[in-house]
């Protein structure tokens, strides 16, 4: 039996979320926020945390600095029983940090990459990553030290028999290049949101984007927010509606969807069940600030899942 169900290599940082700031942010004026949350951030770490909470055996390789931010983030992952035995530490760069400024249904996201941008394939224990059934990577374009090696990483892990999923997340440079088309050759499940799907295919029509991506990747799973999620595979399309929920904060909802979907996927569930569980995890995430806070309380997430699984 493999040591893990899913292994992840990716970025790690805390999120500082400031609520209540005005939409316009003038210079040289002190602006007062009405609320503050400091929580585990980064797509990779949120996915790893919530996967492990749901009961998936998760091995996570990341790179941290020798600083308090990194220690707090790692403590959050250890508390969720994520295996961290192969992480590496930078002696020259700090752990990254993201500041999120929500406004209505949109948000500004400001990230200091820190040592996440230094990680290369040399920092990854490939035997450890391969001791799994599935490998997941998020934030393709943030891994500046690794990005040119990601196609090679995928190819080497694929050769060991793993299935591979990818959530590119956003490209801060808005180029949507960096070898991503080459990397898609080795991807089994691509997990963009609607905007990212359009960006990857250089089109404004999301349906055209999904059709194009489905010609490249066996399974395309598109996160559609309040409209739920759609998967296209083997020439078929399956859509599952979102769970109705009063949203407190949508930060990390897409990463929580990834966790729910992949939790069911490695169990062999059918596509509709994977989508529904992804939607359920995403909805649960939105009931508290940040991507992991709802999952830090077993009473909170188990109660939510029990009530809404029956509803769904």
Buried (B, 14 or more C-beta within 10 A) or exposed (E): EBEBBBBBBBBBBBBBBBBEBEEEEEEEEEEEEEEEBBBBBBBBBBBBBBBBBBEBBBBBBBBBBBBEBBEBBBEBBEEBEBBBEBBBBBEEBBBBBBBBBBBEEEEEBEBBBBBBBBBBBEBBBBEBBBBBBBBBBBBBBBBBBBBBBBBBBBBBBBEEEBBBBBBBBBBEEEEBEBBBEBBBEBBBBBBBBBEBBBBBBEBEEBBEBBBBBBEBBEBBBBBBBEEBBBBBBEEEBBBBBBBEBEEBBBBBBBBBBBBBBBBBBBEEBEBEBBBBBBBBBBBBBBBBBBBBBBBBEEEBBEEBBEEBEEEB
